[in-house]
């Protein structure tokens, strides 16, 4: 007896078509175009998830640099001073602190100034 795959292939295609629901023109209703469109969009999504991490790190560094320069310290000297002082805070926390709690960030800046040259 011959095995028919109609039901399985229809279910598989329906899944792809559901994902392409919001696409424009033939990218939502022609099989080949749906496949091409979704494969490309999945590549972009994958790349975007990696890019987002780099973008956020850059944003955090800019915020820390701006806040540190208000206290007369460059970003590199600030981070070096914190490292020499033994302070272990990541850039996300430092950027958040610079924006939401400037008083404690100024204390960190003072600590970094003291330990900027010490090794």
N, C-alpha and C positions, 0 to 999 in steps of 0.2 A: 504494500500500500504506500502511496506517495505521501510524503509529509508536506503539509501546506503551512506556510509561515505568514499567511495574510493577517491574522489577528495580531501576532507579535510585531510584525513590521508596522502595522497601522498604529499600534500603541506607541511604538518607538517614535514614529514620525509625529504623532500628536504631541508628544512631549517636547520635541524640537519646535513645533509650530507654536505651542503655548509660550515658549521662551521668547519667540520672535514677535509676540503679539503687538508690541508698540512700535515696530519698525515701519519705515516709510516705503510706500509703493510695493514693488514685487519682492522686497526683502522679507515680507511677512507672509506671502502666500504661494511662492514657488519653491519647490523642494531644494533645488540646487542653490538658489539664492539665499534661502534660509540657512543652509549649512555653511555657506561661505561667510555670510554676515555674522552668524553666531560664533564661528571659529575665530574670526578676526576680533570680535568684541570680547571673547574670552581671553585672547592674547592681551588686549588692551587692559582688561580688568586685572590680569595677573601682574602686568608691568606696573599698573597704577598702585597696586598694593605695596610693591617694593618702593616705588617713587614716593609714596606718602610718607614713609619712614624717613627718607632723606630730606624731604621738604620740612617736616616737623623739626628735625634736628637743626636745620639751618635757621628756622624761625626762632627756636629756643636760643641759639647762639646770638642772633641779632638782638633779642630782648635782653639777654644777660649783658652783652657788650654795651648797649645803650644805658642800662642801669649802672653798670660799673663805671662808665665814663662820666656819669654825673657826679661820682665821688672821686674823680681824678685818677682812674685806673683803667688800663686797657684790658680787653678780654683775656689775652694770653697771660698777662701778669696776674690778673685776678685768679684764673684757674691754676696757675703755677703756685701762687700763694696759698690757695686752699689745699692743694696737694701737699705742699710742704708742711702745712699746719695739721695735716692728718684728717681733714674734713672730707667725708665720703658722701657727697650728694650728687645725684645725676643732673644733667642739664635741664630735664623737664621740671624737676623740683625747684632748681635755681630760678628758672624763667618764671615759674608760677609765683615764687616768693618775691621776685623783683616786681611783679605786677600787683600782687595782692597784699603783700606785707613789706613795704619798703623799709620800715624801721629795722626789722631783723636782717634784711638784706644789707643795710648799711653796717650793721655789726659784723656781718661776714666780710664786707669790703674792708673794714678796719683790720680784721684778723688777717686778711690776705695781704694788706699793706705791710703789716708787721713781719710776715713770713715770706715776703716776696723775694728777698735776697738770701735768706737763710737756706741751707741745704741739709 
